[in-house]
Amino acid sequence: EGMDNTFKRHESLAKAAWAGAQALGLEMLVSDPAKRGYSTTAVKVPGGVDGGELTKVMRIKYGVTIAGGQGKLKGKIIRIGHIGYVGMFDLVTAFSALEMALDDLGYSFEPGAGITGVQKSFMENNYLESRDGR
């Protein structure tokens, strides 16, 4: 893959996660995209949803592990990792599980919105070009 393509892939994955979260009406922990990193996306847990329960439902019921917040952010944010050996379908799967878990916990959104946001971002940011250098 090479370092340049690895960095491009991480950027594409991050932008897709941001798009998916925003499509679900979730608020990013860091509002300014220029100040966000490309390794992990931190999203505020929506009001009325228990952050600990959200990560638990995703892991136990849907088989997808994401991280919660630590310290003063415990229960207030979720973190979706997308660095290392992660590809576009890992994020599609993560957002599918996130949508189902959010629905289980009573959060209202348009089903499929997050997944669509992720997919559109990949298409707009030429994700596949970053994978093979074409």
C-alpha positions as CSV (number, residue, x, y, z in Angstrom):
1,E,0.0,0.0,0.0
2,G,2.8,2.4,0.8
3,M,2.9,5.3,3.3
4,D,1.3,7.9,1.1
5,N,-1.7,5.6,0.3
6,T,-2.0,4.6,3.9
7,F,-2.3,8.2,5.0
8,K,-4.9,8.8,2.2
9,R,-6.8,5.8,3.4
10,H,-6.9,7.0,7.0
11,E,-8.1,10.4,5.8
12,S,-10.9,8.8,3.7
13,L,-12.0,6.6,6.5
14,A,-12.1,9.5,8.9
15,K,-14.1,11.7,6.5
16,A,-16.5,8.8,6.0
17,A,-17.0,8.4,9.7
18,W,-17.6,12.1,10.1
19,A,-20.2,12.0,7.3
20,G,-21.9,9.0,8.8
21,A,-22.2,10.5,12.2
22,Q,-23.4,13.8,10.9
23,A,-26.0,12.1,8.7
24,L,-27.4,10.5,11.9
25,G,-27.6,14.0,13.5
26,L,-24.8,13.2,16.0
27,E,-22.6,16.0,17.2
28,M,-18.8,15.6,16.8
29,L,-16.7,16.2,19.9
30,V,-14.4,18.4,17.8
31,S,-16.6,20.7,15.7
32,D,-13.8,22.0,13.4
33,P,-12.8,19.4,10.8
34,A,-9.4,21.0,10.5
35,K,-8.7,20.1,14.2
36,R,-9.8,16.5,14.0
37,G,-7.4,13.6,13.7
38,Y,-7.6,10.8,11.2
39,S,-7.2,7.9,13.6
40,T,-10.4,8.0,15.6
41,T,-13.8,9.8,15.4
42,A,-15.2,11.0,18.7
43,V,-19.0,11.6,18.7
44,K,-21.1,13.0,21.5
45,V,-23.7,10.5,22.7
46,P,-27.2,11.9,22.0
47,G,-29.4,13.1,24.8
48,G,-31.5,10.3,26.3
49,V,-29.0,7.6,25.3
50,D,-26.7,5.9,27.9
51,G,-23.2,5.9,26.4
52,G,-22.1,2.8,28.3
53,E,-25.2,0.9,27.2
54,L,-24.7,2.0,23.6
55,T,-21.2,0.5,23.4
56,K,-22.4,-2.6,25.3
57,V,-25.3,-3.2,22.9
58,M,-23.1,-2.7,19.9
59,R,-20.5,-5.2,21.2
60,I,-22.9,-7.9,22.7
61,K,-25.9,-7.7,20.4
62,Y,-24.3,-6.7,17.1
63,G,-20.7,-7.9,17.5
64,V,-19.1,-4.5,16.8
65,T,-16.7,-3.0,19.3
66,I,-16.3,0.8,19.6
67,A,-14.9,2.7,22.6
68,G,-16.6,5.0,25.0
69,G,-15.2,8.0,26.6
70,Q,-12.7,8.1,29.5
71,G,-12.4,10.3,32.5
72,K,-14.7,13.3,32.3
73,L,-16.0,12.1,28.9
74,K,-17.1,8.6,30.2
75,G,-20.6,8.0,29.1
76,K,-20.7,11.2,27.1
77,I,-18.9,10.2,23.8
78,I,-18.2,7.2,21.7
79,R,-15.0,6.7,19.7
80,I,-14.9,4.9,16.4
81,G,-11.4,3.8,15.4
82,H,-10.3,3.8,11.8
83,I,-6.5,3.5,11.7
84,G,-4.5,0.5,11.0
85,Y,-6.0,-2.6,9.3
86,V,-9.4,-1.0,8.7
87,G,-11.2,-0.7,5.4
88,M,-14.4,0.9,4.0
89,F,-16.6,-2.1,4.8
90,D,-15.5,-2.1,8.4
91,L,-17.0,1.4,8.7
92,V,-20.2,0.4,6.8
93,T,-20.6,-2.5,9.3
94,A,-19.8,-0.2,12.3
95,F,-22.4,2.3,11.2
96,S,-25.0,-0.4,10.6
97,A,-24.5,-1.7,14.1
98,L,-24.5,1.9,15.5
99,E,-27.8,2.6,13.8
100,M,-29.4,-0.6,15.1
101,A,-28.1,0.0,18.7
102,L,-29.2,3.7,18.6
103,D,-32.6,2.5,17.5
104,D,-32.7,-0.1,20.3
105,L,-32.0,2.7,22.8
106,G,-34.7,5.0,21.5
107,Y,-32.8,7.5,19.4
108,S,-34.8,8.7,16.4
109,F,-33.1,9.0,12.9
110,E,-33.8,8.1,9.3
111,P,-32.7,4.4,9.0
112,G,-29.8,4.0,6.7
113,A,-28.8,7.6,7.0
114,G,-25.4,6.9,8.6
115,I,-24.6,4.1,6.2
116,T,-25.5,6.3,3.3
117,G,-23.3,9.1,4.6
118,V,-20.4,6.8,4.9
119,Q,-20.8,5.4,1.4
120,K,-21.3,8.8,-0.2
121,S,-18.1,10.0,1.5
122,F,-16.1,7.1,0.1
123,M,-17.4,7.8,-3.4
124,E,-16.8,11.5,-3.1
125,N,-13.3,11.1,-1.6
126,N,-12.2,8.5,-4.1
127,Y,-11.5,5.9,-1.5
128,L,-10.5,3.2,-3.9
129,E,-7.9,5.4,-5.5
130,S,-6.2,5.7,-2.1
131,R,-6.1,1.9,-1.8
132,D,-4.4,1.0,-5.1
133,G,-2.8,4.3,-6.2
134,R,-4.8,4.6,-9.4
